[in-house]
Amino acid sequence: MSPHDAVRLALLNSILALGAAYTIIDTYFSYRGSVFLSRYPLFVSLMEALFIGLLCYYDSGLDSPFRYYYFLSVLCCAVRHVSSVPGELVGSSPFPPVAPSPTFVTYVTCTLHSISLGLLTIALPQLYDHLFSFLLTVVMLGWVTWASNALALLLKNVGDDLARVNSALQLQQAELERRIAERTRELQESQAHVLHQEKMAAFGLLAAGIAHEVGNPLTSISSIVQILQMRELDGYTQTKLGLVSGQLKRIQGTLRELIEFSRPGSTERSRVTLGDILDEALSIAKYYKRTPGRIASPTMPPDLPPLQGVRNELVQVFLNLILNAIDATERHGSIELSVHRDGPWVSVAICDSGIGVSAEQAHRLFKPYFTTKKHGTGLGLFVSFVSTPGQGTTFTVRLPLSRESA
């Protein structure tokens, strides 16, 4: 081997070593999900054109197998910059950072490689002998550039479509999970409501049984007290017997109310009196949280005609409203009931001086199962209301009067 050939071989090996180092660095950044010198694609293309041209020059010119690196470089350029997303700035360059489109970068790379091929052809001896190879290589390089761009754009479109489909599937999955969670919550609330109703039914039967068992001894005690009152006793004893008799009547009245409340209600419509309904609701509510005397029976409008409705359900409506008002007020808070007639309608307002209803609670107030009480079911309230947070709430029930008397 001549000294000239040894120098060419040494230069060729040095260029190959430099290319291997660049390949290792580029592979490392590709493994980490980024592109080496991604902000300077034209600089990379220029360096690759120079690198491949030198390889071919120090090897065997246009007949060197290294000329196929031109085609591989164009293909890698199209695939590398298909996303056209600027990467991190890696390394340094005298050129300012640019962000051209992937197609532009690929065609510029093709142009730089063509210039590199032209310079290589000019540098070789016997220029005209290599002219056909040069032209054929340039034509093939242009075709590979067009095909690489088409392939890269196809891959990009497929990737974008897959990303959109995946995003839509994730949204549908999230929506499905939300609906399943909502249906599960509604089912759990329905089951809890059914269980609550079963407990209330069992409590009603238990209360009726207890009232019956307690009522019999009370009847006997009341009879004995009446017998003692008929005897000629001193005034002190008669006074005490009167007190005992009064308390016995009070207990018997409470037991009658308990038995009446625990009986299954009728669903048949009938003519009912609003005053009787309110009195019954108040008589039940007075045992709730020690509230006797806090709520007085409202003054009824004169000559108020009866209503047409289901008595037990109307009692339940007003009882729920009264109990809610009691829960919303403090021990010394005020609760007022008022009744107003408006033509063929009658309105009953329950006004309390409690904490009021916030805007968020007001938005959800009439939804089933919504309640702010720890042991509430959220199923007993469906009327119009006016509320000011911190000042109180007024719930109004508007009912039609009986048509025969309206």
SERO-88172 format. One record per residue (C-alpha): residue number from 1; residue in one letter; x, y, z. Coordinates in steps of 0.1 Angstrom, whole numbers. Each point is the difference from the previous one (the first is absolute). Layout:
N
rec i->NUM aa->A x->X y->Y z->Z $
...
REM end
This chain:
406
rec i->1 aa->M x->0 y->0 z->0 $
rec i->2 aa->S x->14 y->34 z->-11 $
rec i->3 aa->P x->3 y->28 z->25 $
rec i->4 aa->H x->-27 y->19 z->-18 $
rec i->5 aa->D x->-24 y->-29 z->4 $
rec i->6 aa->A x->9 y->-4 z->37 $
rec i->7 aa->V x->-9 y->36 z->6 $
rec i->8 aa->R x->-33 y->-3 z->-18 $
rec i->9 aa->L x->-8 y->-32 z->20 $
rec i->10 aa->A x->9 y->18 z->33 $
rec i->11 aa->L x->-22 y->30 z->-9 $
rec i->12 aa->L x->-28 y->-24 z->-10 $
rec i->13 aa->N x->2 y->-18 z->33 $
rec i->14 aa->S x->0 y->33 z->19 $
rec i->15 aa->I x->-31 y->11 z->-18 $
rec i->16 aa->L x->-17 y->-34 z->7 $
rec i->17 aa->A x->9 y->4 z->37 $
rec i->18 aa->L x->-14 y->34 z->1 $
rec i->19 aa->G x->-32 y->-13 z->-17 $
rec i->20 aa->A x->-2 y->-28 z->25 $
rec i->21 aa->A x->3 y->24 z->29 $
rec i->22 aa->Y x->-28 y->22 z->-15 $
rec i->23 aa->T x->-22 y->-32 z->-4 $
rec i->24 aa->I x->5 y->-10 z->36 $
rec i->25 aa->I x->-9 y->35 z->12 $
rec i->26 aa->D x->-31 y->2 z->-23 $
rec i->27 aa->T x->-11 y->-35 z->12 $
rec i->28 aa->Y x->3 y->10 z->36 $
rec i->29 aa->F x->-22 y->31 z->-4 $
rec i->30 aa->S x->-25 y->-20 z->-21 $
rec i->31 aa->Y x->-2 y->-26 z->28 $
rec i->32 aa->R x->-9 y->29 z->24 $
rec i->33 aa->G x->-27 y->12 z->-23 $
rec i->34 aa->S x->17 y->31 z->-15 $
rec i->35 aa->V x->20 y->9 z->-31 $
rec i->36 aa->F x->36 y->9 z->0 $
rec i->37 aa->L x->4 y->36 z->-11 $
rec i->38 aa->S x->-37 y->1 z->-8 $
rec i->39 aa->R x->0 y->38 z->-1 $
rec i->40 aa->Y x->26 y->1 z->-27 $
rec i->41 aa->P x->-12 y->-25 z->-27 $
rec i->42 aa->L x->16 y->18 z->-29 $
rec i->43 aa->F x->34 y->0 z->18 $
rec i->44 aa->V x->-3 y->-37 z->5 $
rec i->45 aa->S x->-9 y->-5 z->-37 $
rec i->46 aa->L x->30 y->21 z->-10 $
rec i->47 aa->M x->24 y->-20 z->22 $
rec i->48 aa->E x->-15 y->-33 z->-13 $
rec i->49 aa->A x->5 y->11 z->-36 $
rec i->50 aa->L x->36 y->9 z->7 $
rec i->51 aa->F x->6 y->-32 z->19 $
rec i->52 aa->I x->-14 y->-23 z->-27 $
rec i->53 aa->G x->18 y->19 z->-27 $
rec i->54 aa->L x->34 y->-4 z->18 $
rec i->55 aa->L x->-7 y->-37 z->5 $
rec i->56 aa->C x->-6 y->-5 z->-37 $
rec i->57 aa->Y x->30 y->22 z->-10 $
rec i->58 aa->Y x->25 y->-19 z->22 $
rec i->59 aa->D x->-15 y->-34 z->-10 $
rec i->60 aa->S x->-7 y->-5 z->-37 $
rec i->61 aa->G x->-19 y->30 z->-11 $
rec i->62 aa->L x->-35 y->-4 z->-15 $
rec i->63 aa->D x->4 y->-38 z->-1 $
rec i->64 aa->S x->5 y->-1 z->38 $
rec i->65 aa->P x->-27 y->-19 z->20 $
rec i->66 aa->F x->-1 y->30 z->23 $
rec i->67 aa->R x->-20 y->19 z->-26 $
rec i->68 aa->Y x->-31 y->-18 z->12 $
rec i->69 aa->Y x->4 y->20 z->32 $
rec i->70 aa->Y x->-15 y->29 z->-20 $
rec i->71 aa->F x->-33 y->-19 z->-3 $
rec i->72 aa->L x->1 y->-12 z->36 $
rec i->73 aa->S x->6 y->35 z->12 $
rec i->74 aa->V x->-30 y->14 z->-19 $
rec i->75 aa->L x->-22 y->-28 z->13 $
rec i->76 aa->C x->11 y->6 z->36 $
rec i->77 aa->C x->-4 y->38 z->-4 $
rec i->78 aa->A x->-36 y->-4 z->-11 $
rec i->79 aa->V x->-9 y->-24 z->29 $
rec i->80 aa->R x->20 y->19 z->26 $
rec i->81 aa->H x->-17 y->34 z->-6 $
rec i->82 aa->V x->-35 y->-13 z->-9 $
rec i->83 aa->S x->-15 y->13 z->32 $
rec i->84 aa->S x->16 y->35 z->-5 $
rec i->85 aa->V x->1 y->5 z->37 $
rec i->86 aa->P x->30 y->19 z->12 $
rec i->87 aa->G x->21 y->-21 z->23 $
rec i->88 aa->E x->25 y->10 z->27 $
rec i->89 aa->L x->31 y->20 z->-10 $
rec i->90 aa->V x->28 y->-25 z->1 $
rec i->91 aa->G x->36 y->10 z->-9 $
rec i->92 aa->S x->10 y->33 z->-16 $
rec i->93 aa->S x->0 y->14 z->-36 $
rec i->94 aa->P x->9 y->32 z->-16 $
rec i->95 aa->F x->-34 y->0 z->-18 $
rec i->96 aa->P x->-30 y->15 z->17 $
rec i->97 aa->P x->-28 y->-24 z->10 $
rec i->98 aa->V x->-28 y->-4 z->-25 $
rec i->99 aa->A x->-31 y->-21 z->-1 $
rec i->100 aa->P x->-9 y->-6 z->-37 $
rec i->101 aa->S x->-26 y->-25 z->-12 $
rec i->102 aa->P x->10 y->-37 z->-3 $
rec i->103 aa->T x->-6 y->1 z->-38 $
rec i->104 aa->F x->22 y->30 z->-4 $
rec i->105 aa->V x->28 y->-15 z->20 $
rec i->106 aa->T x->-1 y->-32 z->-20 $
rec i->107 aa->Y x->2 y->17 z->-34 $
rec i->108 aa->V x->28 y->23 z->13 $
rec i->109 aa->T x->18 y->-31 z->11 $
rec i->110 aa->C x->-5 y->-15 z->-35 $
rec i->111 aa->T x->15 y->32 z->-15 $
rec i->112 aa->L x->30 y->0 z->23 $
rec i->113 aa->H x->7 y->-37 z->-9 $
rec i->114 aa->S x->-3 y->8 z->-37 $
rec i->115 aa->I x->25 y->29 z->5 $
rec i->116 aa->S x->22 y->-24 z->19 $
rec i->117 aa->L x->-3 y->-25 z->-29 $
rec i->118 aa->G x->8 y->27 z->-25 $
rec i->119 aa->L x->31 y->11 z->18 $
rec i->120 aa->L x->11 y->-36 z->4 $
rec i->121 aa->T x->-4 y->-5 z->-38 $
rec i->122 aa->I x->20 y->31 z->-8 $
rec i->123 aa->A x->27 y->-10 z->24 $
rec i->124 aa->L x->4 y->-34 z->-17 $
rec i->125 aa->P x->23 y->-5 z->-30 $
rec i->126 aa->Q x->-17 y->-7 z->-34 $
rec i->127 aa->L x->-31 y->21 z->7 $
rec i->128 aa->Y x->-19 y->-11 z->-31 $
rec i->129 aa->D x->4 y->-37 z->9 $
rec i->130 aa->H x->-19 y->6 z->33 $
rec i->131 aa->L x->-27 y->24 z->-14 $
rec i->132 aa->F x->-26 y->-27 z->-7 $
rec i->133 aa->S x->4 y->-15 z->35 $
rec i->134 aa->F x->-3 y->34 z->15 $
rec i->135 aa->L x->-33 y->8 z->-19 $
rec i->136 aa->L x->-15 y->-34 z->8 $
rec i->137 aa->T x->9 y->3 z->37 $
rec i->138 aa->V x->-16 y->35 z->2 $
rec i->139 aa->V x->-32 y->-12 z->-17 $
rec i->140 aa->M x->-2 y->-30 z->24 $
rec i->141 aa->L x->7 y->24 z->29 $
rec i->142 aa->G x->-29 y->22 z->-10 $
rec i->143 aa->W x->-23 y->-30 z->-3 $
rec i->144 aa->V x->11 y->-13 z->34 $
rec i->145 aa->T x->-6 y->35 z->15 $
rec i->146 aa->W x->-36 y->1 z->-14 $
rec i->147 aa->A x->-7 y->-35 z->11 $
rec i->148 aa->S x->15 y->6 z->35 $
rec i->149 aa->N x->-22 y->31 z->4 $
rec i->150 aa->A x->-31 y->-19 z->-10 $
rec i->151 aa->L x->8 y->-28 z->24 $
rec i->152 aa->A x->8 y->24 z->28 $
rec i->153 aa->L x->-32 y->19 z->-5 $
rec i->154 aa->L x->-20 y->-33 z->-2 $
rec i->155 aa->L x->16 y->-11 z->33 $
rec i->156 aa->K x->-8 y->34 z->16 $
rec i->157 aa->N x->-36 y->-2 z->-11 $
rec i->158 aa->V x->-4 y->-35 z->12 $
rec i->159 aa->G x->16 y->10 z->33 $
rec i->160 aa->D x->-23 y->30 z->3 $
rec i->161 aa->D x->-31 y->-21 z->-8 $
rec i->162 aa->L x->11 y->-26 z->26 $
rec i->163 aa->A x->5 y->28 z->26 $
rec i->164 aa->R x->-35 y->14 z->-7 $
rec i->165 aa->V x->-16 y->-34 z->2 $
rec i->166 aa->N x->19 y->-7 z->32 $
rec i->167 aa->S x->-11 y->33 z->14 $
rec i->168 aa->A x->-36 y->-6 z->-9 $
rec i->169 aa->L x->1 y->-35 z->15 $
rec i->170 aa->Q x->15 y->15 z->32 $
rec i->171 aa->L x->-28 y->26 z->2 $
rec i->172 aa->Q x->-26 y->-26 z->-6 $
rec i->173 aa->Q x->15 y->-22 z->26 $
rec i->174 aa->A x->1 y->28 z->25 $
rec i->175 aa->E x->-37 y->9 z->-9 $
rec i->176 aa->L x->-9 y->-37 z->4 $
rec i->177 aa->E x->17 y->-2 z->33 $
rec i->178 aa->R x->-17 y->32 z->12 $
rec i->179 aa->R x->-34 y->-14 z->-10 $
rec i->180 aa->I x->7 y->-33 z->16 $
rec i->181 aa->A x->10 y->18 z->32 $
rec i->182 aa->E x->-31 y->22 z->-2 $
rec i->183 aa->R x->-23 y->-30 z->-5 $
rec i->184 aa->T x->17 y->-19 z->28 $
rec i->185 aa->R x->-5 y->30 z->23 $
rec i->186 aa->E x->-36 y->2 z->-10 $
rec i->187 aa->L x->-5 y->-37 z->6 $
rec i->188 aa->Q x->17 y->2 z->34 $
rec i->189 aa->E x->-22 y->30 z->9 $
rec i->190 aa->S x->-31 y->-19 z->-12 $
rec i->191 aa->Q x->10 y->-30 z->21 $
rec i->192 aa->A x->6 y->22 z->30 $
rec i->193 aa->H x->-34 y->16 z->-5 $
rec i->194 aa->V x->-17 y->-34 z->-3 $
rec i->195 aa->L x->18 y->-11 z->32 $
rec i->196 aa->H x->-11 y->32 z->17 $
rec i->197 aa->Q x->-36 y->-5 z->-10 $
rec i->198 aa->E x->2 y->-36 z->13 $
rec i->199 aa->K x->14 y->12 z->33 $
rec i->200 aa->M x->-27 y->26 z->3 $
rec i->201 aa->A x->-27 y->-26 z->-8 $
rec i->202 aa->A x->15 y->-23 z->27 $
rec i->203 aa->F x->2 y->29 z->24 $
rec i->204 aa->G x->-37 y->8 z->-7 $
rec i->205 aa->L x->-10 y->-35 z->9 $
rec i->206 aa->L x->22 y->0 z->31 $
rec i->207 aa->A x->-14 y->34 z->10 $
rec i->208 aa->A x->-36 y->-12 z->-4 $
rec i->209 aa->G x->7 y->-32 z->20 $
rec i->210 aa->I x->17 y->20 z->28 $
rec i->211 aa->A x->-29 y->25 z->0 $
rec i->212 aa->H x->-25 y->-28 z->3 $
rec i->213 aa->E x->20 y->-18 z->28 $
rec i->214 aa->V x->4 y->33 z->19 $
rec i->215 aa->G x->-36 y->11 z->-6 $
rec i->216 aa->N x->-15 y->-29 z->18 $
rec i->217 aa->P x->17 y->6 z->33 $
rec i->218 aa->L x->-7 y->37 z->-3 $
rec i->219 aa->T x->-37 y->-7 z->-5 $
rec i->220 aa->S x->1 y->-20 z->32 $
rec i->221 aa->I x->18 y->27 z->19 $
rec i->222 aa->S x->-24 y->26 z->-14 $
rec i->223 aa->S x->-29 y->-20 z->12 $
rec i->224 aa->I x->15 y->-4 z->35 $
rec i->225 aa->V x->6 y->38 z->2 $
rec i->226 aa->Q x->-36 y->7 z->-11 $
rec i->227 aa->I x->-13 y->-24 z->27 $
rec i->228 aa->L x->22 y->18 z->26 $
rec i->229 aa->Q x->-13 y->34 z->-11 $
rec i->230 aa->M x->-36 y->-11 z->6 $
rec i->231 aa->R x->8 y->-7 z->37 $
rec i->232 aa->E x->-2 y->26 z->27 $
rec i->233 aa->L x->37 y->9 z->5 $
rec i->234 aa->D x->17 y->31 z->13 $
rec i->235 aa->G x->8 y->29 z->-23 $
rec i->236 aa->Y x->37 y->-7 z->-2 $
rec i->237 aa->T x->-6 y->-35 z->-12 $
rec i->238 aa->Q x->-26 y->11 z->-25 $
rec i->239 aa->T x->24 y->26 z->-14 $
rec i->240 aa->K x->27 y->-26 z->-5 $
rec i->241 aa->L x->-24 y->-24 z->-16 $
rec i->242 aa->G x->-11 y->27 z->-24 $
rec i->243 aa->L x->36 y->5 z->-10 $
rec i->244 aa->V x->5 y->-37 z->-5 $
rec i->245 aa->S x->-32 y->-2 z->-21 $
rec i->246 aa->G x->12 y->29 z->-21 $
rec i->247 aa->Q x->34 y->-15 z->-7 $
rec i->248 aa->L x->-17 y->-34 z->-8 $
rec i->249 aa->K x->-22 y->17 z->-26 $
rec i->250 aa->R x->31 y->17 z->-14 $
rec i->251 aa->I x->18 y->-33 z->-3 $
rec i->252 aa->Q x->-31 y->-17 z->-16 $
rec i->253 aa->G x->-3 y->29 z->-25 $
rec i->254 aa->T x->37 y->-5 z->-9 $
rec i->255 aa->L x->-5 y->-37 z->-5 $
rec i->256 aa->R x->-31 y->6 z->-22 $
rec i->257 aa->E x->21 y->24 z->-22 $
rec i->258 aa->L x->28 y->-26 z->-2 $
rec i->259 aa->I x->-24 y->-27 z->-10 $
rec i->260 aa->E x->-17 y->23 z->-26 $
rec i->261 aa->F x->33 y->10 z->-15 $
rec i->262 aa->S x->12 y->-36 z->-3 $
rec i->263 aa->R x->-30 y->-12 z->-19 $
rec i->264 aa->P x->3 y->-5 z->-37 $
rec i->265 aa->G x->-12 y->31 z->-18 $
rec i->266 aa->S x->-28 y->0 z->-25 $
rec i->267 aa->T x->7 y->12 z->-36 $
rec i->268 aa->E x->-36 y->9 z->-8 $
rec i->269 aa->R x->-8 y->37 z->-6 $
rec i->270 aa->S x->-26 y->15 z->23 $
rec i->271 aa->R x->-12 y->34 z->12 $
rec i->272 aa->V x->23 y->10 z->28 $
rec i->273 aa->T x->2 y->31 z->22 $
rec i->274 aa->L x->33 y->19 z->-1 $
rec i->275 aa->G x->-2 y->9 z->37 $
rec i->276 aa->D x->-3 y->-36 z->11 $
rec i->277 aa->I x->30 y->-10 z->-22 $
rec i->278 aa->L x->22 y->27 z->15 $
rec i->279 aa->D x->-11 y->-8 z->35 $
rec i->280 aa->E x->8 y->-37 z->-5 $
rec i->281 aa->A x->34 y->9 z->-14 $
rec i->282 aa->L x->7 y->23 z->29 $
rec i->283 aa->S x->-11 y->-26 z->25 $
rec i->284 aa->I x->26 y->-24 z->-13 $
rec i->285 aa->A x->27 y->26 z->-4 $
rec i->286 aa->K x->-3 y->11 z->36 $
rec i->287 aa->Y x->18 y->-32 z->12 $
rec i->288 aa->Y x->30 y->7 z->-23 $
rec i->289 aa->K x->30 y->15 z->18 $
rec i->290 aa->R x->-21 y->14 z->29 $
rec i->291 aa->T x->-18 y->26 z->-21 $
rec i->292 aa->P x->-34 y->4 z->17 $
rec i->293 aa->G x->-9 y->37 z->1 $
rec i->294 aa->R x->24 y->11 z->-27 $
rec i->295 aa->I x->-26 y->-3 z->-27 $
rec i->296 aa->A x->-35 y->12 z->3 $
rec i->297 aa->S x->-30 y->-10 z->-21 $
rec i->298 aa->P x->-5 y->26 z->-28 $
rec i->299 aa->T x->-30 y->22 z->-2 $
rec i->300 aa->M x->-23 y->-14 z->-28 $
rec i->301 aa->P x->-17 y->23 z->-25 $
rec i->302 aa->P x->-38 y->2 z->7 $
rec i->303 aa->D x->-23 y->-23 z->-19 $
rec i->304 aa->L x->29 y->-19 z->-15 $
rec i->305 aa->P x->-14 y->-29 z->-21 $
rec i->306 aa->P x->13 y->-35 z->2 $
rec i->307 aa->L x->27 y->-15 z->-22 $
rec i->308 aa->Q x->-1 y->-30 z->-23 $
rec i->309 aa->G x->30 y->-22 z->7 $
rec i->310 aa->V x->16 y->-30 z->18 $
rec i->311 aa->R x->-1 y->9 z->37 $
rec i->312 aa->N x->30 y->-21 z->11 $
rec i->313 aa->E x->22 y->13 z->-28 $
rec i->314 aa->L x->-9 y->36 z->8 $
rec i->315 aa->V x->8 y->-5 z->37 $
rec i->316 aa->Q x->34 y->-15 z->-11 $
rec i->317 aa->V x->8 y->30 z->-21 $
rec i->318 aa->F x->-6 y->26 z->27 $
rec i->319 aa->L x->16 y->-22 z->26 $
rec i->320 aa->N x->32 y->-2 z->-21 $
rec i->321 aa->L x->1 y->37 z->-5 $
rec i->322 aa->I x->-6 y->7 z->37 $
rec i->323 aa->L x->28 y->-25 z->10 $
rec i->324 aa->N x->23 y->16 z->-25 $
rec i->325 aa->A x->-7 y->34 z->16 $
rec i->326 aa->I x->7 y->-14 z->34 $
rec i->327 aa->D x->33 y->-14 z->-11 $
rec i->328 aa->A x->10 y->33 z->-17 $
rec i->329 aa->T x->-7 y->21 z->31 $
rec i->330 aa->E x->18 y->2 z->34 $
rec i->331 aa->R x->-17 y->-9 z->33 $
rec i->332 aa->H x->-15 y->35 z->3 $
rec i->333 aa->G x->-6 y->6 z->-37 $
rec i->334 aa->S x->-34 y->10 z->-13 $
rec i->335 aa->I x->-22 y->-20 z->-24 $
rec i->336 aa->E x->-32 y->15 z->-13 $
rec i->337 aa->L x->-28 y->-15 z->-21 $
rec i->338 aa->S x->-24 y->22 z->-20 $
rec i->339 aa->V x->-29 y->-9 z->-23 $
rec i->340 aa->H x->-12 y->23 z->-28 $
rec i->341 aa->R x->-28 y->-5 z->-25 $
rec i->342 aa->D x->4 y->11 z->-36 $
rec i->343 aa->G x->-32 y->-6 z->-19 $
rec i->344 aa->P x->-3 y->-38 z->-7 $
rec i->345 aa->W x->34 y->-6 z->17 $
rec i->346 aa->V x->13 y->0 z->35 $
rec i->347 aa->S x->36 y->5 z->10 $
rec i->348 aa->V x->17 y->-13 z->31 $
rec i->349 aa->A x->33 y->17 z->9 $
rec i->350 aa->I x->25 y->-15 z->26 $
rec i->351 aa->C x->25 y->27 z->9 $
rec i->352 aa->D x->30 y->-6 z->22 $
rec i->353 aa->S x->28 y->22 z->13 $
rec i->354 aa->G x->27 y->-25 z->-6 $
rec i->355 aa->I x->33 y->1 z->-20 $
rec i->356 aa->G x->-17 y->1 z->-34 $
rec i->357 aa->V x->9 y->-20 z->-31 $
rec i->358 aa->S x->32 y->7 z->-20 $
rec i->359 aa->A x->0 y->5 z->-37 $
rec i->360 aa->E x->17 y->-34 z->-5 $
rec i->361 aa->Q x->-26 y->-18 z->22 $
rec i->362 aa->A x->-29 y->19 z->-17 $
rec i->363 aa->H x->11 y->-13 z->-34 $
rec i->364 aa->R x->-2 y->-36 z->12 $
rec i->365 aa->L x->-28 y->4 z->26 $
rec i->366 aa->F x->-28 y->-16 z->-21 $
rec i->367 aa->K x->22 y->-29 z->-13 $
rec i->368 aa->P x->-10 y->-34 z->15 $
rec i->369 aa->Y x->23 y->-13 z->28 $
rec i->370 aa->F x->16 y->34 z->6 $
rec i->371 aa->T x->0 y->10 z->37 $
rec i->372 aa->T x->21 y->19 z->24 $
rec i->373 aa->K x->-11 y->-20 z->30 $
rec i->374 aa->K x->22 y->-28 z->13 $
rec i->375 aa->H x->-28 y->-26 z->1 $
rec i->376 aa->G x->-23 y->15 z->-27 $
rec i->377 aa->T x->-11 y->-17 z->-32 $
rec i->378 aa->G x->-5 y->30 z->-22 $
rec i->379 aa->L x->-34 y->-12 z->-11 $
rec i->380 aa->G x->-25 y->22 z->19 $
rec i->381 aa->L x->3 y->34 z->-15 $
rec i->382 aa->F x->-14 y->13 z->-33 $
rec i->383 aa->V x->-14 y->35 z->3 $
rec i->384 aa->S x->9 y->36 z->-9 $
rec i->385 aa->F x->22 y->20 z->24 $
rec i->386 aa->V x->17 y->33 z->6 $
rec i->387 aa->S x->31 y->0 z->21 $
rec i->388 aa->T x->27 y->25 z->12 $
rec i->389 aa->P x->31 y->-15 z->14 $
rec i->390 aa->G x->4 y->9 z->36 $
rec i->391 aa->Q x->-35 y->14 z->4 $
rec i->392 aa->G x->-24 y->-29 z->-6 $
rec i->393 aa->T x->-21 y->-18 z->-25 $
rec i->394 aa->T x->-37 y->0 z->-10 $
rec i->395 aa->F x->-15 y->-31 z->-17 $
rec i->396 aa->T x->-34 y->4 z->-16 $
rec i->397 aa->V x->-25 y->-27 z->-9 $
rec i->398 aa->R x->-27 y->11 z->-24 $
rec i->399 aa->L x->-31 y->-23 z->-2 $
rec i->400 aa->P x->-32 y->2 z->-20 $
rec i->401 aa->L x->-32 y->3 z->19 $
rec i->402 aa->S x->-29 y->-25 z->-6 $
rec i->403 aa->R x->-17 y->9 z->-33 $
rec i->404 aa->E x->-35 y->-3 z->15 $
rec i->405 aa->S x->8 y->28 z->25 $
rec i->406 aa->A x->26 y->21 z->-18 $
REM end
